[in-house]
Amino acid sequence: MLRSNASLWAKKSDDHTTDMSRKTSDPSRERRIKRLCARLGLHFMICQKPDKLVQAHGGYMLRDGKTMTIVFGDKEYLFSADLDDIEAYLDGLP
């Protein structure tokens, strides 16, 4: 006897036991930030080849889409902002 699709999905979601929800996972947060940046005319940049500084803290930067200047995430070194820093910066924009 075949089970309905709903019961198959329910079983799969029951098997998923992690401490982190999908809404708070890094890839999910990155996609959400990227969408917001696009609406604001900013480019959300992710470091492709992180060095030791970036791996320890950071990995992200924001760039103005029109002028191509870095607006956030290059204080001490390039890609110095982490996701929390980026979200706080975007929350503070008018």
GUPALO-627270 format. One line per field, with one value per residue: residue in one letter; x, y, z of N, C-alpha, C in turn. Coordinates in nm, 2 decimals. Layout:
// residues N
resn c(A:...)
n.xx c(X:...)
n.yy c(Y:...)
n.zz c(Z:...)
ca.xx c(X:...)
ca.yy c(Y:...)
ca.zz c(Z:...)
c.xx c(X:...)
c.yy c(Y:...)
c.zz c(Z:...)
// end
This chain:
// residues 94
resn c(M:L:R:S:N:A:S:L:W:A:K:K:S:D:D:H:T:T:D:M:S:R:K:T:S:D:P:S:R:E:R:R:I:K:R:L:C:A:R:L:G:L:H:F:M:I:C:Q:K:P:D:K:L:V:Q:A:H:G:G:Y:M:L:R:D:G:K:T:M:T:I:V:F:G:D:K:E:Y:L:F:S:A:D:L:D:D:I:E:A:Y:L:D:G:L:P)
n.xx c(0.08:0.06:0.19:0.06:0.17:0.19:0.23:0.48:0.64:0.60:0.72:0.99:1.04:1.01:1.24:1.44:1.66:1.79:1.97:1.95:1.74:1.60:1.56:1.74:1.99:2.31:2.33:2.06:2.03:2.21:2.09:1.86:1.97:2.10:1.88:1.76:1.96:1.97:1.73:1.80:1.99:2.25:2.54:2.59:2.86:3.06:3.34:3.55:3.79:3.89:4.13:4.33:4.25:3.99:3.86:3.86:3.69:3.44:3.40:3.23:3.11:2.97:2.88:2.83:2.60:2.59:2.82:3.02:3.18:3.31:3.09:3.06:3.23:3.50:3.68:3.92:4.04:3.98:3.66:3.57:3.34:3.09:2.79:2.61:2.70:2.65:2.37:2.30:2.40:2.24:1.99:2.01:2.00:1.81)
n.yy c(-0.12:0.22:0.52:0.85:1.16:1.36:1.23:1.12:1.35:1.45:1.25:1.29:1.55:1.50:1.34:1.52:1.65:1.90:2.16:2.41:2.62:2.65:2.91:3.06:2.97:3.02:3.02:3.08:3.33:3.48:3.48:3.63:3.87:3.94:3.98:4.21:4.39:4.42:4.56:4.80:4.90:4.81:4.60:4.28:4.13:3.84:3.69:3.50:3.37:3.32:3.45:3.40:3.61:3.68:3.43:3.40:3.61:3.76:3.81:3.93:4.20:4.53:4.70:5.00:5.01:5.19:5.37:5.19:5.18:5.07:5.04:4.93:4.71:4.71:4.80:4.73:4.54:4.39:4.26:4.24:4.24:4.05:3.84:3.93:4.19:4.31:4.28:4.45:4.70:4.73:4.75:4.99:5.18:5.44)
n.zz c(0.00:-0.08:0.06:0.12:-0.03:0.17:0.41:0.36:0.34:0.60:0.75:0.67:0.77:1.04:1.08:1.06:1.27:1.41:1.58:1.48:1.32:0.99:0.91:1.05:0.96:0.81:0.52:0.46:0.59:0.44:0.19:0.25:0.33:0.09:-0.08:0.04:0.01:-0.26:-0.31:-0.19:-0.35:-0.31:-0.32:-0.20:-0.08:-0.07:0.07:-0.14:-0.12:0.17:0.41:0.71:0.89:0.80:0.82:1.10:1.18:1.02:0.66:0.49:0.29:0.20:-0.10:-0.28:-0.54:-0.75:-0.74:-0.69:-0.47:-0.16:0.11:0.36:0.58:0.55:0.74:0.92:0.76:0.44:0.38:0.65:0.80:0.97:0.95:1.14:1.18:0.93:0.92:1.13:1.04:0.81:0.93:1.05:0.85:0.68)
ca.xx c(0.00:0.14:0.15:0.04:0.29:0.19:0.29:0.62:0.70:0.59:0.83:1.12:1.05:1.03:1.37:1.53:1.68:1.91:1.94:1.94:1.63:1.64:1.55:1.86:2.11:2.39:2.29:1.93:2.05:2.28:1.99:1.77:2.04:2.12:1.75:1.74:2.07:1.93:1.63:1.86:2.10:2.38:2.59:2.63:2.98:3.11:3.48:3.56:3.92:3.92:4.26:4.31:4.17:3.85:3.81:3.84:3.58:3.41:3.38:3.13:3.12:2.87:2.93:2.73:2.58:2.61:2.96:3.11:3.26:3.28:3.03:3.07:3.30:3.64:3.74:4.06:4.08:3.87:3.56:3.58:3.21:3.02:2.65:2.55:2.74:2.58:2.23:2.29:2.42:2.12:1.88:2.03:1.97:1.68)
ca.yy c(0.00:0.34:0.63:0.98:1.25:1.44:1.15:1.11:1.48:1.46:1.16:1.35:1.66:1.44:1.29:1.64:1.69:1.99:2.27:2.53:2.63:2.69:3.06:3.12:2.92:3.12:3.04:3.15:3.47:3.54:3.51:3.73:4.00:3.97:4.04:4.34:4.48:4.45:4.66:4.92:4.94:4.77:4.46:4.20:4.06:3.73:3.66:3.37:3.30:3.39:3.43:3.37:3.71:3.67:3.31:3.43:3.70:3.84:3.74:4.00:4.35:4.59:4.79:5.08:4.96:5.30:5.42:5.08:5.20:4.99:5.13:4.87:4.58:4.72:4.88:4.70:4.46:4.37:4.15:4.24:4.23:3.92:3.86:4.02:4.33:4.35:4.30:4.57:4.81:4.75:4.79:5.13:5.26:5.50)
ca.zz c(0.00:-0.10:0.15:0.05:-0.02:0.29:0.51:0.33:0.39:0.75:0.80:0.65:0.86:1.17:1.09:1.06:1.41:1.43:1.68:1.41:1.22:0.85:0.90:1.11:0.91:0.74:0.38:0.46:0.63:0.33:0.08:0.29:0.32:-0.05:-0.14:0.10:-0.05:-0.40:-0.30:-0.15:-0.44:-0.26:-0.36:-0.09:-0.13:0.01:0.04:-0.20:-0.07:0.30:0.48:0.85:0.95:0.75:0.88:1.24:1.20:0.90:0.54:0.41:0.26:0.12:-0.20:-0.35:-0.68:-0.85:-0.74:-0.68:-0.35:-0.04:0.21:0.49:0.59:0.52:0.85:0.94:0.65:0.35:0.42:0.79:0.86:0.97:0.91:1.24:1.16:0.81:0.95:1.22:0.95:0.73:1.02:1.09:0.73:0.68)
c.xx c(0.09:0.09:0.13:0.16:0.30:0.25:0.44:0.69:0.70:0.70:0.96:1.14:1.07:1.18:1.48:1.55:1.81:1.87:1.92:1.83:1.68:1.64:1.68:1.99:2.18:2.35:2.15:1.95:2.12:2.18:1.90:1.84:2.07:2.00:1.73:1.84:2.03:1.83:1.69:1.97:2.24:2.42:2.64:2.74:3.03:3.25:3.49:3.69:3.96:4.06:4.23:4.23:4.02:3.79:3.78:3.72:3.56:3.38:3.28:3.16:3.00:2.93:2.81:2.72:2.61:2.76:3.06:3.21:3.22:3.21:3.03:3.15:3.44:3.72:3.89:4.12:3.96:3.78:3.57:3.45:3.16:2.87:2.57:2.58:2.66:2.43:2.21:2.31:2.29:2.00:1.89:2.01:1.83:1.59)
c.yy c(0.12:0.45:0.76:1.06:1.32:1.36:1.13:1.24:1.49:1.37:1.23:1.47:1.61:1.39:1.40:1.69:1.77:2.10:2.40:2.53:2.67:2.84:3.13:3.06:3.02:3.13:3.11:3.30:3.54:3.57:3.62:3.87:4.04:4.03:4.18:4.44:4.52:4.56:4.80:4.97:4.91:4.63:4.40:4.11:3.96:3.70:3.51:3.30:3.37:3.35:3.41:3.48:3.70:3.54:3.33:3.51:3.78:3.75:3.81:4.14:4.40:4.69:4.87:5.03:5.06:5.34:5.31:5.10:5.12:5.08:5.06:4.74:4.59:4.80:4.85:4.62:4.44:4.25:4.13:4.22:4.08:3.94:3.94:4.16:4.39:4.37:4.43:4.70:4.84:4.79:4.94:5.23:5.32:5.43)
c.zz c(0.00:0.00:0.07:0.06:0.11:0.40:0.49:0.37:0.54:0.81:0.79:0.74:1.00:1.19:1.10:1.21:1.42:1.53:1.61:1.31:1.09:0.84:0.96:1.06:0.83:0.60:0.37:0.49:0.51:0.22:0.12:0.28:0.17:-0.12:-0.09:0.03:-0.19:-0.40:-0.27:-0.24:-0.40:-0.31:-0.23:-0.14:-0.03:-0.03:-0.02:-0.15:0.06:0.35:0.62:0.92:0.92:0.81:1.03:1.26:1.07:0.78:0.44:0.40:0.18:0.03:-0.26:-0.49:-0.78:-0.86:-0.73:-0.57:-0.24:0.07:0.35:0.48:0.55:0.62:0.86:0.83:0.56:0.40:0.58:0.87:0.86:0.95:1.01:1.22:1.04:0.84:1.04:1.13:0.87:0.81:1.05:0.97:0.73:0.58)
// end
